[in-house]
Amino acid sequence: MGLNEISVEKFNNLAYAEPDGSIFQNSCWADHEIENGYKPVFLEYQNDQGTCMALAMFLLKKNSVFNRFTAYCPNGYLINWYDDELLKAFNEELIPYLKKFRVNRIVIEPHVAYEKSGKHVSEVLQSIGYQKSKEIFTYEINVEDFERNLSDSNIILKVKKTDGDISVFKDFFKNNRNSESLELYNRLKPYTSFYTVSLDSYKSKRSANENIQECKIYIDEHKDDYKFEQKIVNKEQEIKRINQIIAGIEKYERSHGNDPLIFGMCVTEYSDRISKVFSISLDPQNFFNAEAELINKIVEDAHEKRCIIVDGSEEFSNARKAELIGEYTLNI
């Protein structure tokens, strides 16, 4: 067996073929982190027959004035975590190899669920010197069992997906924080997509006014019949609620124009998963519940592409919180 540094192209090709690979184990993410002072190193571990048994993308960063470095491996190694002997052998070669780069600390975040066999993996890591340093969770949507979010019938939203230039959505990227998000979207191409939600102002107000009219007709038809007293009260409350929706739509139109953008989300489509990178809302009070409508569309796309899960580093609504075995640190 042997551990060797390989080219970016070879690493990406091998990593993408792994069913559990993620965008954070791709050179696109390394390119993003270079701007934060990291230096990437791409490693392959082969058996005696020349078959790839493990991969690791390390991001090196100086951690002291003595020119010592921390080697950070996002999402951990691409390896069979349940092969104890392989994991130990890989680690034995990894330590002296990284010392050549003046590394004295390794940090990994294995994408391994704690449930089922995760506890055993944790025990093996600790037996070879790793110490758990942080709890890590992920948020997953079961595409097959997903129940569609229901929107208010008086608010009609339009969801759009683009894989191209998103600078046209300039309203989303006005401040510095969001402009950095735009740079991240471009950095992670060709794996990124951008979903937007906009309000259909005309249809929403028309639908709302039609519902008000239906309520008024019902009240007029039954106002003299005491048996409908409570139902009439309910209809009057419904009219008030719908008028609040119309007022909210008109207020938003005055600020953002007709058919305004409300919500945007950048996702990566990598291997068999769709992952959330960031989201931007122009509706901080969530008056229109736009994110829920957008997630409906993402799950539809995931189902069509036969993605097993939709997950992200931030919590989706309707997502299941799953505990991973955590972050582990090894001082070498």
C-alpha positions in Angstrom: 0.0 0.0 0.0 1.1 3.6 -0.5 0.1 7.2 0.2 0.8 9.7 -2.5 -0.1 13.3 -3.4 -2.1 13.4 -6.6 -3.3 16.1 -9.0 -6.4 18.1 -8.5 -8.1 16.6 -11.6 -7.4 13.0 -10.4 -8.7 13.7 -6.9 -11.9 15.3 -8.2 -12.6 12.4 -10.5 -12.1 9.8 -7.8 -13.9 11.8 -5.1 -17.0 12.4 -7.3 -17.4 8.7 -7.9 -17.8 8.1 -4.2 -21.5 7.8 -3.2 -20.9 9.6 0.1 -18.8 12.4 -1.4 -19.7 16.0 -0.9 -18.9 19.4 -2.4 -16.7 20.1 0.7 -14.4 17.3 -0.5 -13.9 18.9 -3.9 -11.2 21.3 -5.1 -14.0 24.0 -5.6 -14.2 24.2 -1.9 -10.5 24.3 -1.5 -10.3 27.2 -4.0 -12.8 29.1 -1.8 -10.7 28.4 1.3 -7.4 29.5 -0.3 -8.7 33.0 0.1 -9.0 32.4 3.9 -5.3 31.4 4.1 -5.5 27.6 3.5 -3.2 25.5 1.3 -4.8 22.4 -0.1 -3.1 19.0 -0.3 -4.8 16.1 -2.2 -3.9 12.5 -1.1 -4.6 9.0 -2.4 -4.0 5.8 -0.6 -3.6 2.7 -2.8 -3.3 -1.0 -2.0 -0.6 -3.3 -3.5 -2.7 -3.8 -6.7 -2.9 0.0 -7.3 -6.5 0.3 -6.3 -7.6 3.4 -4.5 -8.6 2.6 -1.0 -8.9 6.1 0.5 -8.8 9.8 -0.4 -8.3 12.9 1.6 -8.3 16.6 0.8 -6.5 18.5 3.5 -6.5 22.3 4.0 -3.4 23.4 5.7 -3.2 26.6 7.8 -0.5 27.9 10.1 -1.5 27.6 13.7 1.6 29.1 15.5 4.5 31.4 15.1 6.7 28.4 14.9 5.5 27.5 11.4 3.4 24.6 12.5 0.3 23.8 10.6 -3.2 22.3 11.2 -4.4 19.9 8.6 -8.2 20.2 8.3 -10.1 17.5 6.3 -13.7 18.7 5.6 -16.2 15.9 6.0 -13.4 13.6 6.9 -11.7 11.0 4.7 -13.3 9.2 1.7 -12.7 5.8 3.1 -14.6 2.7 4.3 -15.0 3.9 7.9 -16.1 0.4 9.0 -12.9 -1.3 7.9 -10.9 -1.0 11.1 -7.7 -2.3 9.7 -7.8 0.0 6.6 -8.5 3.0 8.8 -5.6 2.2 11.1 -3.2 1.5 8.2 -4.2 4.7 6.5 -3.6 6.7 9.6 -0.2 5.1 10.2 1.0 6.3 6.8 -0.8 9.6 7.0 1.0 10.9 10.1 4.6 10.8 8.9 3.5 12.1 5.5 1.8 15.2 6.9 4.8 15.9 9.1 6.7 16.6 5.9 4.4 19.7 5.7 5.2 20.6 9.3 1.7 19.6 10.4 1.3 18.9 14.1 -2.5 18.7 14.3 -5.1 16.9 12.2 -8.8 17.8 12.3 -11.5 15.6 10.7 -15.3 15.7 10.5 -16.4 12.2 9.4 -19.7 12.3 7.7 -20.8 9.2 9.6 -24.1 9.0 11.5 -23.8 8.3 15.2 -26.7 5.8 15.1 -26.1 2.3 13.9 -22.3 1.7 13.6 -21.1 5.2 14.3 -20.3 4.5 17.9 -17.9 1.8 16.8 -16.2 4.1 14.4 -15.8 6.7 17.1 -14.2 4.1 19.4 -11.7 3.0 16.7 -10.7 6.7 16.1 -10.1 7.2 19.8 -8.1 4.0 20.0 -5.6 5.4 17.5 -5.3 8.7 19.2 -8.1 11.0 18.0 -10.0 13.0 20.5 -13.6 14.2 20.0 -13.5 18.0 19.9 -17.0 19.0 18.8 -20.5 17.8 18.3 -21.7 18.0 14.7 -25.2 17.6 13.3 -26.7 17.6 9.8 -30.2 18.3 8.6 -31.8 15.9 6.2 -35.0 15.6 4.2 -36.3 12.2 3.3 -37.3 12.8 -0.3 -39.5 9.7 -0.5 -41.5 10.5 2.6 -41.6 14.3 2.2 -45.0 15.9 2.7 -45.5 18.9 0.5 -45.8 22.3 2.3 -49.2 23.9 1.8 -49.2 27.6 1.0 -51.9 30.1 1.7 -54.2 30.0 -1.3 -54.3 33.8 -1.4 -50.5 34.1 -1.8 -49.3 32.9 -5.2 -45.6 32.3 -5.5 -43.4 31.5 -8.4 -40.3 29.4 -8.0 -37.5 29.6 -10.6 -34.2 27.7 -10.8 -31.1 28.9 -12.7 -27.7 27.3 -13.3 -26.3 30.3 -15.0 -25.5 34.0 -14.2 -27.4 35.1 -11.1 -26.1 38.7 -11.1 -29.5 39.7 -12.5 -30.9 39.0 -9.0 -29.0 42.1 -7.8 -31.6 42.9 -5.1 -30.3 39.8 -3.2 -26.7 40.9 -3.3 -26.7 44.5 -2.3 -24.8 44.4 1.0 -21.2 43.1 1.5 -22.3 39.9 3.3 -24.5 38.8 0.4 -21.9 39.8 -2.2 -19.6 37.3 -0.6 -22.3 34.7 -1.1 -22.4 35.5 -4.8 -18.6 34.9 -4.9 -19.2 31.5 -3.2 -21.9 30.6 -5.7 -19.5 31.3 -8.6 -16.6 29.6 -6.8 -18.5 26.3 -6.5 -19.6 26.1 -10.1 -20.4 23.9 -12.0 -22.1 22.2 -9.1 -24.2 25.2 -7.9 -27.8 26.1 -8.7 -29.8 29.1 -7.5 -33.5 29.0 -6.7 -35.6 32.1 -6.3 -39.1 32.7 -5.1 -41.1 35.7 -6.4 -44.6 37.0 -5.6 -47.2 37.0 -8.3 -48.7 40.3 -7.2 -51.6 40.5 -9.6 -52.8 36.9 -9.2 -52.4 37.0 -5.5 -54.5 40.2 -5.1 -57.1 38.9 -7.5 -57.4 35.6 -5.6 -57.6 37.4 -2.3 -60.3 39.8 -3.5 -62.3 36.9 -5.0 -62.2 35.2 -1.6 -63.4 38.3 0.1 -66.3 38.6 -2.3 -67.3 34.9 -1.7 -67.2 35.6 2.0 -69.4 38.7 1.6 -71.9 36.8 -0.5 -72.1 34.0 2.1 -72.7 36.6 4.9 -75.5 38.4 2.9 -77.2 35.1 2.1 -77.2 33.9 5.8 -77.2 37.0 7.9 -80.9 36.7 8.9 -80.6 33.0 9.9 -79.5 32.6 13.6 -78.2 29.1 12.8 -75.3 30.6 10.8 -74.3 33.2 13.4 -70.9 31.5 14.3 -70.1 30.8 10.6 -70.8 34.4 9.8 -68.4 35.5 12.5 -65.8 33.2 11.0 -66.3 34.6 7.6 -65.9 38.2 9.0 -62.6 37.1 10.6 -61.5 35.6 7.3 -62.2 38.9 5.5 -60.0 40.7 8.1 -57.2 38.1 7.6 -57.4 38.4 3.8 -57.3 42.2 4.0 -54.2 41.9 6.1 -52.6 39.8 3.3 -53.6 42.3 0.6 -52.1 45.1 2.8 -48.9 43.1 3.2 -48.7 42.5 -0.6 -49.2 46.1 -1.4 -46.7 47.2 1.2 -44.1 44.9 -0.3 -44.9 46.1 -3.8 -44.2 49.7 -2.8 -40.8 48.6 -1.5 -39.8 46.1 -4.2 -42.1 46.7 -7.2 -44.5 44.3 -9.0 -43.9 40.6 -8.9 -41.0 41.2 -6.4 -38.3 38.6 -5.4 -38.8 37.3 -1.9 -36.3 34.5 -1.2 -33.3 32.9 -2.8 -31.3 29.8 -2.0 -28.0 28.5 -3.4 -27.6 24.7 -3.4 -25.0 22.3 -4.7 -25.8 19.2 -6.7 -22.9 16.8 -6.1 -22.8 13.0 -6.3 -26.2 11.8 -5.0 -27.1 14.7 -2.8 -28.3 18.3 -2.9 -26.9 20.5 -0.2 -27.8 24.0 0.9 -25.0 26.5 0.7 -26.7 29.7 1.7 -30.1 31.4 1.6 -31.1 35.1 1.3 -34.4 36.5 2.3 -35.9 39.9 1.5 -38.9 39.0 3.8 -37.3 38.8 7.3 -40.7 38.4 8.9 -41.5 35.4 6.7 -44.9 36.9 5.8 -45.1 35.0 2.6 -43.6 31.7 3.8 -41.5 31.6 0.7 -38.8 29.1 1.9 -41.4 26.4 2.3 -42.6 26.8 -1.3 -39.0 26.7 -2.5 -38.2 23.5 -0.6 -41.2 21.9 -2.3 -39.5 22.6 -5.7 -36.0 21.4 -4.5 -37.5 18.1 -3.2 -39.3 17.6 -6.6 -36.0 18.1 -8.4 -34.2 15.8 -6.0 -36.8 13.1 -6.5 -36.5 13.4 -10.3 -32.7 13.2 -10.1 -33.0 10.2 -7.7 -31.1 11.9 -5.0 -31.4 9.9 -1.8 -31.4 12.9 0.6 -31.5 16.7 0.6 -29.2 17.9 3.3 -27.3 21.0 4.3 -25.1 22.7 6.8 -28.0 24.9 7.9 -31.4 23.6 9.0 -34.1 23.2 6.4 -37.7 23.5 7.5 -39.3 20.0 7.6 -35.8 18.5 8.0 -34.8 15.7 10.4 -31.8 16.6 12.6 -29.3 13.8 12.5 -26.3 13.5 14.8 -22.9 12.6 13.3 -20.1 11.1 15.3 -18.5 14.6 15.5 -15.2 16.4 14.9 -12.0 14.7 15.9 -8.6 16.1 16.5 -5.2 14.3 16.5 -2.0 16.0 17.7 1.0 14.5 16.0 
